[in-house]
Amino acid sequence: MQFFTWVLNLVLIFSLLSNFFFSESASSPKPPICSEQDRASLLTFKAGILKDTTDTLSSWISRDCCDGGWEGVQCDASTGRVNMLQIQSPDARDSGSFMKGTLSPALGNLKFLEVMMISGMKHITGPIPSSFSNLTNLKHLVLEDNSLGGCIPPSLGSLSLLETLSLSGNHLKGQIPPTIGNLKNLVQVNVARNFLSGSIPLGFKSLRNLNYLDLSYNLLSGPIPDFVGEFRNLTNLDLSYNLLTGRIPVSLFSLVNLLDLSMSYNKLTGNIPDQIGNLKSLTSLQLSGNQLTGHFPLSISKLQKLWYLNVSRNGLSDPLPAIPIKGIPSLLSIDLSYNKLSLGSVPDWIRSKQLRDVHLAGCKLKGDLPHFVRPDSLSSIDLSDNYLIDGVSDFFTNMSSLQDVKLSSNQLRFDISKIKLPSGLSSIDLHSNLLIGSLSTFINNMTSSSLEVIDVSNNFISGHIPEFIEGSSLKLLNLGSNNLSGSIPVSISNLIELVRFDISRNHIMGNIPSSIGQLQNLQWLDVSINGITGQIPGSLSQITNLRHASFRANRLCGEIPQTRPFNIFPQAAYAHNLCLCGKPLQPCKGKI
């Protein structure tokens, strides 16, 4: 959406500048007020919007819709006809900013409209009116991030001047109309994040001017057509998260202007063609989550501008080619995880590069943790699901930029209380190793304003759960399946951002502190299989976002809080305690 917004903002700026210079140089009289037909069409659209928290439409009140007072409306200075309608959310992340209603077919009466942008409104529903086919002057149609349903009207294929078509982030279904292939002036097509099905239309073959094509996050099936390789101007191609099958067509690798290529999470088979080295302009290659086999092609080393490479979760096999030292000189991020690779150790060409992200999970790495030549550049490391055993004592030395690290499911054995981690770390996952020691130093030193995730579950960590200081940003704390004892500290209430808390399968005693009810963001709570006593405190009823809770196999007694969601969790969530009662279990004595 940001890409299209940027393009249309440029269009708007140039239009305003041209109007300014025209008005400065001409001595013609003041242009007429807006057409009554255009004004009526806009007001009919406004009437179909039942709620507008953006407050845009509240400005549509004056007699003249071309006087600059109608927000999002622009007119031709010489004719007084509306030529631009641009309504977009000021911040797509602001859930309180939206319009609720439908798109009025009356908008199809704006015969001089060149730009229609109604995006980020979230709750505009209903179909795309077929009357939009009457907008024969339209060059840019952007209806992103609403809740539009139904099919894409085939009649849009009559908009012969259309250059931009973006309908992404809606609830559109059915097939992409072949008539879109009639729009030979199309430069940008984005129908991502819908429920579109069927194959990529053969009619697309005539869209020779395309430079941006995004069909991702749909239900498209069938092969990637060879004619995609004829889109010589294409710079961005995203077909990811569909159901596409067959081989990657070799014709794709004649697209010398291609910058970003993503075909991740489809059902593509066969090899990665050697011709991939022909994509001289390529900066990002994403082929993860397919069924690709064969070897990783050495020709990738020719890609001088490639900075992002992700071929994870395929069936690529050994040997990994020895990339020359000067090969892929711009590479910053690499992900080879979960293929059929048996690397043994991290290849020298990866260790020696100044990389930001190194993801080699499930690559059968063995021995000590690797030593990277430029550790200060690393931001994200994933070496999980391997056979690493040691080397943690100096692994984090000089990793001053590290934010996320995953070393889970290895055979690492060290005292967690003695590890020194980078101060800016936001996520650490060490679950399923052989860790020992106490959490006190580890958590007290690491619960800074940046750390959000700690997962040290399924280890041999002992001692008590430490006290928690104020100012923590922890969102996930998983201490399950260890040898922890003691009680849950009252200071748990200091973790006000906590979303998931898991201390299951330990030796925790004492009561559940009522202060845990202050964790308003908590969605997952698991204290099962411990020795916790007392009642489930009623204060937990204050946690309105809770989606999962388990108190199973403790020594709890008394009435379960009789509010949602506690009284609708399954019985298994409370099983094997001393004397819990109330829904969903048996009623407490003396209560019906």
SULPETA-V557805 format. One record per pair of residues at least 12 apart in sequence whose ideal C-beta (glycine too) atoms are under 8 Angstrom apart, sorted by the first residue. I is the first residue (numbers start at 1). J is the second residue. If there is no record, write none. Layout:
i=<I;I>
j=<J;J>
This chain:
i=<1;1;1;1;1;1;1;1;3;4;4;4;4;4;4;4;4;5;5;5;7;7;7;8;8;8;8;8;8;11;11;12;12;12;12;15;15;15;16;19;22;22;23;28;31;31;31;31;31;31;32;32;33;33;33;33;33;33;34;34;34;34;34;34;34;35;35;35;37;38;38;38;38;38;38;38;39;39;40;40;41;41;41;41;41;42;42;42;42;42;42;42;42;43;44;44;45;45;45;45;46;47;48;48;48;48;49;49;49;49;50;50;51;51;51;51;51;52;52;53;53;53;53;54;54;54;54;54;54;54;56;56;56;56;57;57;59;60;65;66;66;71;72;72;72;73;74;76;79;81;81;82;82;82;83;83;83;83;83;84;84;84;85;85;85;85;85;85;85;86;86;87;87;87;87;87;88;88;88;88;89;89;89;89;89;92;92;95;97;97;98;98;98;99;99;99;99;100;100;101;101;101;102;102;102;103;103;103;103;103;103;103;103;104;105;105;105;106;107;107;107;108;108;108;108;108;108;109;109;110;111;111;111;111;112;113;113;113;114;114;114;114;115;115;115;116;116;116;116;116;116;116;117;117;117;118;118;118;119;119;119;119;119;119;120;120;120;121;121;122;122;122;123;123;124;124;124;125;125;125;125;126;126;126;127;127;127;127;127;128;128;128;128;128;128;128;128;129;130;130;132;132;132;132;133;133;133;133;133;135;136;136;136;136;137;138;138;138;139;139;139;139;140;140;140;141;141;141;141;141;141;141;142;142;143;143;143;144;144;144;144;144;144;145;145;145;146;146;147;147;148;148;148;148;149;149;149;149;150;150;150;151;151;151;151;151;152;152;152;152;152;152;152;152;153;154;154;154;155;156;156;156;156;157;157;157;157;157;157;157;158;158;159;160;160;160;160;161;162;162;162;163;163;163;163;164;164;164;165;165;165;165;165;165;165;166;166;166;166;167;167;167;168;168;168;168;168;168;169;169;169;170;170;171;171;172;172;172;172;173;173;173;173;174;174;174;175;175;175;175;175;176;176;176;176;176;176;176;177;178;178;178;179;180;180;180;180;181;181;181;181;181;181;181;182;182;183;184;184;184;184;185;186;186;186;187;187;187;187;187;188;188;188;188;189;189;189;189;189;189;190;190;190;191;191;191;192;192;192;192;192;192;193;193;193;194;194;195;195;196;196;196;196;197;197;197;197;198;198;198;199;199;199;199;199;200;200;200;200;200;200;202;202;204;204;205;205;205;207;208;208;208;208;209;210;210;210;211;211;211;211;211;211;212;212;212;213;213;213;213;213;213;214;214;214;215;215;215;216;216;216;216;216;216;217;217;217;218;218;219;219;220;220;220;220;221;221;221;221;222;222;222;223;223;223;223;223;224;224;224;224;224;224;224;224;225;226;226;227;228;228;228;229;229;229;229;229;229;229;230;231;232;232;232;232;233;234;234;234;235;235;235;235;235;236;236;236;237;237;237;237;237;237;238;238;239;239;239;240;240;240;240;240;240;241;241;241;242;242;243;243;244;244;244;244;245;245;245;245;246;246;246;247;247;247;247;248;248;248;248;248;248;248;250;250;253;253;253;253;253;254;255;256;256;256;256;257;258;258;258;259;259;259;259;260;260;260;261;261;261;261;261;262;262;262;263;263;263;264;264;264;264;264;264;265;265;265;266;266;267;267;268;268;268;268;269;269;269;269;270;270;270;271;271;271;271;271;272;272;272;272;272;272;272;273;274;274;274;275;276;276;276;276;277;277;277;277;277;277;279;280;280;280;280;281;282;282;282;283;283;283;283;283;284;284;284;285;285;285;285;285;285;285;286;286;287;287;287;288;288;288;288;288;288;289;289;289;290;290;291;291;292;292;292;292;293;293;293;293;294;294;295;295;295;295;295;295;296;296;296;296;296;297;298;298;300;300;300;301;301;301;301;301;302;303;304;304;304;305;306;306;306;307;307;307;307;308;308;309;309;309;309;309;310;310;310;310;311;311;311;312;312;312;312;312;312;312;313;313;313;314;314;315;315;316;316;316;316;317;317;317;318;318;318;320;320;320;320;322;322;323;323;324;325;325;327;328;331;331;332;332;332;332;333;333;333;334;334;334;334;334;335;335;335;335;336;336;336;337;337;337;337;337;337;338;338;338;339;339;341;341;342;342;343;343;343;343;344;344;344;344;345;345;345;345;346;346;346;346;351;351;351;351;352;352;353;353;354;354;355;355;355;355;356;356;356;356;356;357;357;357;357;358;358;358;358;358;358;359;359;359;360;360;360;361;361;361;361;361;361;362;362;362;363;364;364;365;365;365;365;366;366;366;366;367;367;367;367;367;368;368;368;368;369;369;369;369;369;369;369;369;370;370;371;371;375;375;375;376;376;376;376;377;378;378;378;379;379;379;379;380;380;380;380;381;381;381;381;381;382;382;382;383;383;383;384;384;384;384;384;384;385;385;385;386;386;387;387;388;388;388;388;389;389;389;389;390;390;390;392;392;392;392;393;396;396;396;396;399;400;400;401;401;402;402;402;403;403;403;403;403;404;404;404;404;405;405;405;405;406;407;407;407;408;408;408;408;408;408;409;409;409;410;410;411;411;412;412;412;412;413;413;413;413;414;414;414;415;415;415;416;416;416;416;416;416;416;416;416;416;417;417;417;417;417;417;418;418;419;421;421;423;423;424;425;425;425;426;426;426;426;427;427;427;428;428;428;428;428;429;429;430;430;430;431;431;431;431;431;431;432;432;432;433;433;434;434;435;435;435;435;436;436;436;436;437;437;437;438;438;438;438;439;439;439;439;439;439;439;439;440;440;440;442;443;443;444;444;444;447;447;447;447;447;448;448;448;449;449;449;450;451;451;451;452;452;452;452;452;453;453;453;454;454;454;454;455;455;456;456;456;457;457;457;457;457;457;458;458;458;459;459;460;460;461;461;461;461;462;462;462;462;463;463;463;464;464;464;464;465;465;465;465;465;465;465;465;466;467;467;468;468;468;468;468;469;469;470;471;472;472;472;472;473;474;474;474;475;475;475;475;475;476;476;476;477;477;477;477;477;478;478;479;479;479;480;480;480;480;480;480;481;481;481;482;482;483;483;484;484;484;484;485;485;485;485;486;486;486;487;487;487;487;487;488;488;488;488;488;488;488;488;488;489;490;490;491;492;492;492;492;493;493;493;493;493;495;496;496;496;496;497;498;498;498;499;499;499;499;500;500;500;501;501;501;501;501;501;502;502;502;503;503;503;504;504;504;504;504;504;505;505;505;506;506;507;507;508;508;508;508;509;509;509;509;510;510;510;511;511;511;511;511;512;512;512;512;512;512;512;513;514;514;514;515;516;516;516;516;517;517;517;517;517;517;517;518;518;519;520;520;520;520;521;522;522;522;523;523;523;523;524;524;524;524;525;525;525;525;525;526;526;526;527;527;527;528;528;528;528;528;529;529;529;530;530;531;531;532;532;532;532;533;533;533;533;534;534;534;535;535;535;535;536;536;536;536;536;536;536;537;538;540;540;541;541;541;546;547;549;549;549;549;550;550;551;551;551;551;552;552;552;552;552;552;553;553;553;554;554;555;555;556;556;556;556;557;557;557;557;558;558;558;558;559;559;559;559;559;560;560;560;560;560;560;560;561;562;562;567;567;567;568;568;569;570;571;571>
j=<92;119;120;144;145;166;168;169;212;117;119;142;144;164;166;188;190;88;117;119;140;164;188;86;115;117;140;142;164;115;140;74;84;86;115;74;83;84;74;77;77;78;77;78;66;75;77;78;79;80;79;80;63;64;65;66;67;80;64;65;66;75;80;81;82;80;81;82;109;65;75;81;82;109;110;112;63;65;106;109;104;106;107;109;110;60;65;70;73;82;85;107;110;60;104;106;103;104;106;107;60;104;101;102;103;104;99;100;101;124;100;101;98;99;100;101;123;99;100;96;97;98;99;87;89;90;97;98;99;121;71;72;87;99;71;99;71;73;82;80;82;87;85;86;87;85;86;112;112;111;112;110;112;113;112;113;114;115;137;113;114;115;107;110;113;115;116;117;118;115;117;99;117;118;119;121;117;118;119;120;119;120;121;122;145;120;145;122;120;122;121;122;123;121;122;123;124;123;124;123;124;125;124;125;126;118;124;126;127;128;129;143;148;129;129;130;131;131;129;131;132;129;131;132;133;134;135;131;134;135;134;135;136;137;137;135;137;138;137;138;139;140;138;139;140;132;135;138;140;141;142;143;140;142;143;142;143;146;142;143;144;145;146;166;144;145;146;145;146;145;146;147;146;147;146;147;148;146;147;148;149;148;149;150;148;149;150;151;153;143;148;150;152;153;156;167;172;153;153;155;153;155;156;159;153;155;156;158;159;159;158;159;160;161;161;159;161;162;161;162;163;164;162;163;164;156;159;162;164;165;166;167;164;166;166;167;170;166;167;168;169;170;190;168;169;170;169;170;170;171;167;170;171;172;170;171;172;173;172;173;174;172;173;174;175;177;167;172;174;176;177;180;191;196;177;177;178;179;179;177;179;180;183;177;178;179;180;181;182;183;179;182;183;182;183;184;185;185;183;185;186;185;186;187;188;186;187;188;180;183;186;188;189;190;191;188;189;190;191;190;191;194;190;191;192;193;194;214;192;193;194;193;194;194;195;191;194;195;196;194;195;196;197;196;197;198;196;197;198;199;201;191;196;198;200;201;215;220;201;201;202;203;203;201;203;204;207;201;202;203;204;205;206;207;203;206;207;206;207;208;209;209;207;209;210;209;210;211;212;233;210;211;212;213;207;210;212;213;214;215;212;213;214;214;215;218;214;215;216;217;218;238;216;217;218;217;218;218;219;215;218;219;220;218;219;220;221;220;221;222;220;221;222;223;225;215;220;222;224;225;228;225;227;225;227;225;227;230;231;230;231;232;233;233;231;233;234;231;233;234;235;236;257;234;235;236;228;231;234;236;237;238;236;237;238;238;239;242;238;239;240;241;242;262;240;241;242;241;242;242;243;239;242;243;244;242;243;244;245;244;245;246;244;245;246;247;249;239;244;246;248;249;252;263;268;249;249;251;251;249;251;252;249;250;251;252;253;254;255;251;255;254;255;256;257;257;255;257;258;257;258;259;260;281;258;259;260;252;255;258;260;261;262;260;262;262;263;266;262;263;264;265;266;286;264;265;266;265;266;266;267;263;266;267;268;266;267;268;269;268;269;270;268;269;270;271;263;268;270;272;273;287;292;273;275;273;275;276;278;279;278;279;278;279;280;281;281;279;281;282;281;282;283;284;282;283;284;279;282;284;285;286;284;285;286;286;287;290;286;287;288;289;290;310;288;289;290;289;290;290;291;287;290;291;292;290;291;292;293;292;293;294;292;293;294;295;297;287;292;294;296;297;311;316;297;297;298;299;299;297;299;300;303;297;299;300;301;302;303;303;302;303;304;305;305;303;305;306;305;306;307;308;330;306;307;308;300;303;306;308;309;310;311;308;310;310;311;314;310;311;312;313;314;335;312;313;314;313;314;314;315;311;314;315;316;314;315;316;317;316;317;316;317;318;319;320;321;311;316;320;321;336;321;321;323;323;327;328;321;323;324;327;328;327;328;328;329;330;330;328;330;331;330;331;332;333;332;333;328;331;333;334;335;333;334;335;359;335;336;339;335;336;337;338;339;359;361;337;338;339;338;339;339;340;336;339;340;341;339;340;341;340;341;342;336;341;343;347;347;349;347;349;349;349;352;349;353;353;355;354;355;356;357;355;356;357;350;355;357;358;359;357;359;360;382;359;360;363;359;360;361;362;363;382;361;362;385;362;363;363;364;363;364;360;363;364;365;364;365;366;367;365;366;367;370;358;360;365;370;370;371;372;373;373;374;373;374;374;377;372;374;377;378;377;378;379;380;401;378;379;380;381;372;378;380;381;382;383;380;381;382;382;383;386;382;383;384;385;386;406;384;385;386;386;386;387;383;386;387;388;386;387;388;389;387;388;389;390;391;388;389;390;391;383;388;390;391;392;395;407;412;383;391;391;395;397;398;399;398;399;400;401;401;399;401;402;401;402;403;404;402;403;404;405;402;404;405;406;407;404;405;406;406;407;410;406;407;408;409;410;429;408;409;410;409;410;410;411;407;410;411;412;410;411;412;413;412;413;414;407;412;414;419;414;419;420;421;422;422;422;424;422;424;422;424;425;424;425;426;427;450;425;426;427;428;425;427;428;429;429;429;430;433;429;430;431;432;433;455;431;432;433;432;433;433;434;430;433;434;435;433;434;435;436;435;436;437;435;436;437;430;435;436;437;438;439;442;456;459;461;437;438;439;440;441;442;437;441;442;445;446;448;450;450;446;450;451;450;451;452;453;451;452;453;446;451;453;454;455;453;455;455;456;459;455;456;457;458;459;478;457;458;459;458;459;459;460;456;459;460;461;459;460;461;462;461;462;463;461;462;463;464;456;461;463;464;465;466;479;484;463;464;466;456;466;468;466;467;469;468;469;471;472;474;471;472;473;471;472;473;473;472;473;474;473;474;475;476;497;474;475;476;474;476;477;478;476;478;478;479;482;478;479;480;481;482;502;480;481;482;481;482;482;483;479;482;483;484;482;483;484;485;484;485;486;484;485;486;487;479;484;486;487;488;489;503;508;489;489;491;489;491;492;494;495;491;494;494;494;494;495;496;497;497;495;497;498;497;498;499;500;521;498;499;500;495;498;500;501;502;500;502;502;503;506;502;503;504;505;506;526;504;505;506;505;506;506;507;503;506;507;508;506;507;508;509;508;509;510;508;509;510;511;513;503;508;510;511;512;513;516;527;532;513;513;515;515;513;515;516;519;513;515;516;518;519;519;518;519;520;521;521;519;521;522;521;522;523;524;522;523;524;516;519;522;524;525;526;524;525;526;526;527;530;526;527;528;529;530;550;528;529;530;529;530;530;531;527;530;531;532;530;531;532;533;532;533;534;532;533;534;535;537;527;532;534;535;536;537;540;537;537;538;539;539;537;539;540;543;537;538;539;540;541;542;543;539;542;543;542;543;544;545;545;543;545;546;545;546;547;548;546;547;548;549;543;546;548;549;550;548;549;550;550;551;554;550;551;552;553;554;552;553;554;553;554;554;555;551;554;555;556;554;555;556;557;556;557;558;556;557;558;559;551;556;558;560;561;566;580;561;561;561;566;561;563;566;565;565;565;566;569;573;572;573;573;574;577;580;572;573;574;575;576;577;575;576;577;576;577;577;578;574;577;578;580;577;578;579;580;579;580;581;588;580;581;582;588;591;574;580;581;582;583;584;585;582;582;583;582;583;584;583;584;584;584;584;585>
